[in-house]
């Protein structure tokens, strides 16, 4: 079987959709399926490489428009790949206007599967142009993968195509179920003491400002791993609140080292403030390491991943006070912290392993 994936970017480029693509593609390869993926490069260069068995084509990116990588060569490139390979399916990761236009121009004769990661967020003028493309794309799709059932009910556009929708959750990267390195874990604890962990792209919707302010009332340190458009504001916020001795901002941590950071922390916090945060792959990673979670109620998949009172606490967004209260409740009760961490790991093994997900994806390609 041969499958062509079309995405936005691909690791080591960071991001939740990118991690999902990597886990799905590598898992398909492990099942004996040939997988090609076409994505944008983060420069004006063409790169072809093989990563863990996956054929990755990174196309030249001319510029970025409203967070959309513009790759003029993508439609013709996909058309040529389709002509050269007898693909059984094309798997497209939505939203990504460049990929969607490219499929409609160059890949329509192949069975289309879509993973709906989130609703497109665009300025009104772009949305007027984009909505007819989405409608045409969803009509072309044989099946649409959604991450949780709530998305079908809540999203107007998906509701129109609910007969095509199937719920398949995001699986955790198997690397986060491997054994950690006790020596590295001990060194991290020595360097940062007792700490709360945040990992993510530093953007306004992640709610970092509220977490940093909450640290004024928490007897613990905070380690933040990430970079992004809001990084300078994060640094300023830490300095303005005179928290530089208890809030550590790290932006050069290799993904291979994340297990030990998860293992070293007391709990993981995702304080996002916008439904742009649809699932929270970092929640899966932290829970796979047996860590309790503090997250916010956004009406999305984050509160399905982190079950309030069982695997962690779910609080109202945009509240430093709620964050500090929830974090302190867990930090001050070792039995609660350990019980929630145990439940978190069990929830991952019960629902979010690759083995429980990948066969469902393969069945979509075959049937």
Order of alpha helices (4+ residues) and beta strands (2+ residues): beta-alpha-beta-beta-beta-beta-beta-alpha-beta-alpha-beta-alpha-beta-alpha-alpha-beta-alpha-beta-alpha-beta-alpha-beta-alpha-beta-alpha-beta-alpha-beta-alpha-alpha-alpha
